[in-house]
Amino acid sequence: MRRARNRGTSRTPLALLLPALLGLLFLVLPLLGLVIRAPWRALPGQLTSAEVWQALRLSLICATAATAVALVLGVPLAWLLARTEFPGRRLIRALVTLPLVLPPVVGGVALLLVLGRNGIVGRWLDSAFGITLPFTTPGVVVAEAFVAMPFLVISVEGALRAADPRYEEAAATLGASRLTAFRRVTLPLIAPGVGAGAVLAWARALGEFGATITFAGNFPGTTQTMPLAVYLAMENDPEAAIALSLVLLAVSIAVLAGLRGRWMSTP
């Protein structure tokens, strides 16, 4: 088989090899440029500044909170899409995955129209409970959860479809309710999928920019996450922007390395 693979590789048409190499350069070269142009000598000072740690701390807290929200809401939603039949299921699945292709800024505007002080739901939250989400730290969590939850739903739904439903049926014959069967049978079976989806959602929340700046603003210490700090630093301190970008790049590489066995083919 190895010889067959080598023969196939050696016979790669030049018309396919050249565009493939250009595509590889197109994707990798900007990242290499970021690493090459990084101010390595000034990097320790950049990363230990109070502003960087403030943005990093807020990013980690908000991304973790957004992932928790995605888990609480997304896992049941994925189960509903994978295990139940109801009218309009395809439409609901399309709506659930819409934030994957929706421009994040549009998502932020939509959140403002619904959860803003004059929004459909936000007006009621403000008058009844005094809760205001826009331009607050909880608003960052809401914006990040909105764009990150589809990653979790897709991952968990795929794991549920791959899991054998006969285990749940066996638990039901033994007297377990559907909720008990889900907690004690289904959830352990799909745990790898849930974990992978949670990591992807966390990474997406950590890198969220458009919906966050539109819905929550860019206030240091309150709503300024790492991507927003990079955007602001590009105008005043490019070296700080590069340092922050390197941190996000390292996190992204760590996520991909951790998920390699599940999401990428191994040689």
Secondary structure, 3 states (H helix, E strand, C coil): CHHHHHHHHHCCCHHHHHHHHHHHHHHHHHHHHHHHCCCCCCHHHHHCCHHHHHHHHHHHHHHHHHHHHHHHHHHHHHHHHHHCCCCCHHHHHHHHHHHHHCCHHHHHHHHHHHHCCCCCCHHHHHHHHCCCCCCCHHHHHHHHHHHHHHHHHHHHHHHHHHCCCHHHHHHHHCCCCHHHHHHHHHHHHCHHHHHHHHHHHHHHHHCCCHHHHHHCCCCCCCCCCHHHHHHHHHHHCHHHHHHHHHHHHHHHHHHHHHCHHHHCCCC
